């Protein structure tokens, strides 16, 4: 199992002792409790980091969707479970600005809505779900996000992406 990056422990435990793998809590945890909880998700941490680092930043916080919605987009694109707190810790580690939503385990971030919409679209394709209701605007799409999610897509989904985005082989 991959070991979580040391800065995530520092961030999650020292700077934010109320951040758990499942999001924010009002109860502080001991270092040992936190380490045990975080280590369980080490296998998915690298994939989340590699994907979230490609999301572009916007000037203002995106209050349209919280960390919980973003974690679902990342989860759908990767095809594996992603804890809300792991998404939050990753975003904070990568320097995204955030605001904790009061009385909630979630945060808002300054993440690009078009990039998050693209992740959702790719996740729907990966899962074989209909994308017709999404209304995703793909002009100026983030090529790096597509390339990172590409290996997780079935050949039929890859063909849809090629055709829709006018990608060459």
C-alpha positions as CSV (number, residue, x, y, z in Angstrom):
1,X,0.0,0.0,0.0
2,X,1.4,3.4,-0.9
3,X,2.3,5.7,2.0
4,X,0.4,9.0,2.2
5,X,2.6,12.0,1.5
6,X,4.0,13.4,4.8
7,X,2.6,16.8,4.1
8,X,-0.9,15.3,4.2
9,X,-0.3,14.1,7.8
10,X,1.1,17.5,8.7
11,X,-1.9,19.2,7.2
12,X,-4.5,16.9,8.5
13,X,-3.2,16.5,12.0
14,X,-1.1,19.5,12.9
15,X,-2.8,22.4,11.0
16,X,-6.3,20.9,11.0
17,X,-6.8,18.5,13.9
18,X,-10.6,18.3,13.2
19,X,-10.1,17.1,9.6
20,X,-10.8,13.4,9.3
21,X,-10.9,11.1,6.2
22,X,-14.7,11.8,6.1
23,X,-14.5,15.6,6.4
24,X,-14.6,18.2,9.2
25,X,-15.7,17.3,12.7
26,X,-15.9,19.3,15.9
27,X,-14.0,16.7,17.9
28,X,-10.2,16.8,18.0
29,X,-8.5,13.5,17.5
30,X,-5.2,12.2,18.8
31,X,-2.3,11.8,16.3
32,X,-2.5,8.0,16.6
33,X,-6.3,8.0,15.8
34,X,-5.8,10.3,12.8
35,X,-2.8,8.3,11.4
36,X,-4.8,5.0,11.6
37,X,-7.8,6.6,9.9
38,X,-5.7,8.2,7.1
39,X,-3.6,5.1,6.4
40,X,-6.6,3.1,5.4
41,X,-7.0,5.3,2.3
42,X,-3.4,5.4,1.2
43,X,-4.0,3.3,-2.0
44,X,-6.4,5.9,-3.5
45,X,-4.4,9.0,-2.3
46,X,-2.0,9.1,-5.1
47,X,-4.7,8.9,-7.8
48,X,-6.7,11.7,-6.1
49,X,-3.6,13.8,-5.9
50,X,-2.7,13.3,-9.5
51,X,-6.2,14.3,-10.6
52,X,-6.9,17.2,-8.3
53,X,-3.6,18.9,-9.0
54,X,-4.8,19.4,-12.6
55,X,-8.0,21.2,-11.7
56,X,-7.6,24.9,-12.6
57,X,-8.1,27.6,-10.0
58,X,-10.6,30.4,-10.1
59,X,-10.4,33.7,-8.3
60,X,-13.4,33.2,-6.1
61,X,-14.7,30.3,-4.0
62,X,-17.1,28.0,-5.9
63,X,-20.2,27.8,-3.7
64,X,-22.1,26.0,-6.4
65,X,-20.8,22.6,-5.1
66,X,-19.0,21.6,-2.0
67,X,-16.2,19.2,-1.3
68,X,-18.7,16.4,-1.1
69,X,-19.9,17.1,-4.7
70,X,-16.3,17.4,-5.9
71,X,-15.3,14.2,-4.3
72,X,-18.1,12.4,-6.2
73,X,-16.8,13.9,-9.5
74,X,-13.3,12.7,-8.7
75,X,-14.7,9.3,-7.5
76,X,-16.7,8.8,-10.7
77,X,-13.8,9.8,-12.9
78,X,-11.4,7.3,-11.1
79,X,-14.0,4.6,-10.6
80,X,-13.1,4.1,-6.9
81,X,-14.2,5.4,-3.5
82,X,-12.7,8.7,-2.4
83,X,-13.3,9.9,1.1
84,X,-14.5,13.6,1.5
85,X,-11.6,14.4,3.9
86,X,-9.0,13.0,1.6
87,X,-10.3,15.3,-1.2
88,X,-10.2,18.3,1.3
89,X,-6.7,17.4,2.5
90,X,-5.5,17.0,-1.1
91,X,-6.9,20.4,-2.2
92,X,-5.4,22.2,0.8
93,X,-2.1,20.5,0.2
94,X,-2.2,21.7,-3.4
95,X,-2.9,25.3,-2.3
96,X,-6.5,25.7,-3.1
97,X,-8.3,28.3,-1.1
98,X,-11.2,27.0,1.0
99,X,-13.9,27.9,3.4
100,X,-15.2,25.4,5.8
101,X,-19.0,25.2,5.6
102,X,-20.3,25.9,9.1
103,X,-21.9,22.9,10.9
104,X,-20.9,20.6,8.0
105,X,-18.1,18.2,7.2
106,X,-17.6,20.0,3.8
107,X,-15.7,22.9,2.4
108,X,-16.0,25.2,-0.6
109,X,-12.9,25.6,-2.9
110,X,-11.7,27.9,-5.7
111,X,-11.9,25.2,-8.2
112,X,-12.9,25.7,-11.9
113,X,-16.5,24.8,-12.6
114,X,-15.7,23.8,-16.2
115,X,-13.0,21.4,-15.0
116,X,-15.4,19.9,-12.4
117,X,-18.1,19.5,-15.1
118,X,-15.6,17.8,-17.4
119,X,-14.7,15.4,-14.6
120,X,-18.4,14.6,-14.0
121,X,-18.9,14.1,-17.8
122,X,-15.9,11.7,-18.0
123,X,-17.1,9.9,-14.9
124,X,-20.5,9.3,-16.5
125,X,-18.9,8.0,-19.6
126,X,-16.6,5.7,-17.6
127,X,-19.7,4.3,-15.8
128,X,-21.7,3.9,-19.0
129,X,-24.3,6.4,-17.9
130,X,-26.1,8.9,-20.1
131,X,-24.5,12.3,-20.4
132,X,-27.3,14.0,-22.3
133,X,-28.7,15.7,-19.1
134,X,-25.4,17.2,-18.0
135,X,-25.2,20.0,-20.5
136,X,-21.4,20.2,-20.2
137,X,-19.8,23.0,-22.1
138,X,-16.6,21.5,-23.5
139,X,-15.1,24.6,-25.2
140,X,-11.6,25.2,-23.8
141,X,-11.6,21.8,-22.0
142,X,-8.7,20.8,-19.8
143,X,-6.7,18.4,-21.9
144,X,-4.6,17.2,-18.9
145,X,-7.7,16.1,-17.0
146,X,-8.9,14.1,-20.0
147,X,-5.5,12.4,-20.4
148,X,-5.4,11.6,-16.7
149,X,-8.8,10.0,-16.7
150,X,-8.3,8.3,-20.1
151,X,-6.9,5.0,-18.8
152,X,-10.0,4.6,-16.6
153,X,-12.3,4.8,-19.6
154,X,-13.7,1.8,-21.6
155,X,-12.9,1.8,-25.3
156,X,-16.5,2.8,-26.1
157,X,-16.2,5.8,-23.7
158,X,-12.8,6.7,-25.2
159,X,-14.5,6.8,-28.7
160,X,-17.2,9.1,-27.4
161,X,-14.5,11.4,-25.9
162,X,-12.5,11.3,-29.2
163,X,-15.6,12.2,-31.2
164,X,-17.0,14.8,-28.9
165,X,-13.7,16.6,-28.2
166,X,-12.4,16.0,-31.7
167,X,-9.3,14.3,-30.5
168,X,-6.9,12.5,-32.9
169,X,-5.6,9.0,-32.3
